[in-house]
Amino acid sequence: MPIDNYIFLSLALFCIGIAGVLTRRNAIIIFMCIELMLNAVNLLLIAFSKMHHATAGAVNPDAGINGQIFVFFIMVVAAAEVSVGLAIIAMMYRNTHSVDINFLNRLKH
Amino acid sequence: MSATQFLFWFLSILALFSAIMMVVSKSPVHSVLWLIVVFFAISVHYVLLNAQFLAIVNLIVYAGAIMVLFLFVIMLMNLNAETEPLKNKWLKITGVIGGGALMLVLVAALKDADIRNRIAETNKGEIGLIHNLGMALFKEYVIPFEISSVLFLSAMVGTVVIGKKE
């Protein structure tokens, strides 16, 4: 499979995530869009690691394995990030009784 | 068209459609369910690229744990109602234009890159199997692996501290 198919697929998923962050006002859905962007990057990293393996794999059988380890660590960080982020959203809901991020501008005063 | 190509296009269209449905659907529960469909499609992409360990981890961690956590929070706060006050049409239009402009710039930048004729190998290659990944993880990357356990511990403590009633 040519690499540009994967590049443009990940690009489209990433930009859908960006558009979701910019348009939605619900904090949970914004958070889900961030997860979507992380997954688009993961897909591209794995595609690039397989691309590197296709060319350098004859010389070094482990070529490209670093990209997959990197994806593994991104998943680790994402899991930790989600637990803290959802705790913050739950706390925000307890204080303002809403998850609408427009109410967060009261942090200003 | 070979089976791999057919699967690639089918999964790509499924992932893009589900992502768009996730962004536009009003109810948060529907958004979570569409996002689970996206994660399943991406996991099958990983299987197609022969990254089987990451496909399983993606299913367990993302489609399993994280999405269940999202559903749990949504049910707990009773956010099921389709509440999105302060509807601002211009905000939506500018958001879509912003995302589309970013996509346009990135496509324009990448369409002439000299990486274009390279092939990402599908259905073969050993690096995605759990044996090789485990060897690399516990030989070269053992220190980041241990540090990530400290990260999890601090995330757990942080969640409890933030979440408890003061």
Interface residues (C-beta under 8 A of the other chain):
Chain A: M1 P2 I3 D4 N5 Y6 I7 F8 L9 L11 A12 L13 C15 I16 G17 I18 A19 G20 V21 L22 T23 R24 R25 N26 I28 I29 F31 M32 C33 E35 L36 N39 N42 L43 I46 A47 F48 S49 K50 M51 H53 A54 T55 G57 P61 D62 A63 G64 I65 N66 Q68 I69 V71 F72 F73 M75 V76 V77 A78 A79 A80 E81 V82 S83 V84 L86 A87 I88 I89 A90 M91 Y93 R94 V99 D100 N102
Chain B: T4 Q5 F8 S12 A15 L16 A19 I20 M22 V23 P28 S31 V32 L35 V38 F39 I42 H45 Y46 L48 L49 N50 A51 F53 L54 V57 N58 V61 Y62 A65 I66 L69 F70 V73 I74 L76 M77 L79 E84 P85 L86 L91 K92 T94 G95 V96 G98 G99 G100 L102 M103 L106 V107 L110 K111 I115 R116 N117 R118 I119 A120 E121 T122 G125 E126 I127 G128 N132 L133 A136 L137 Y141 P144 S148 L151 F152 S154 A155 M156 G158 T159 I162 G163 K165
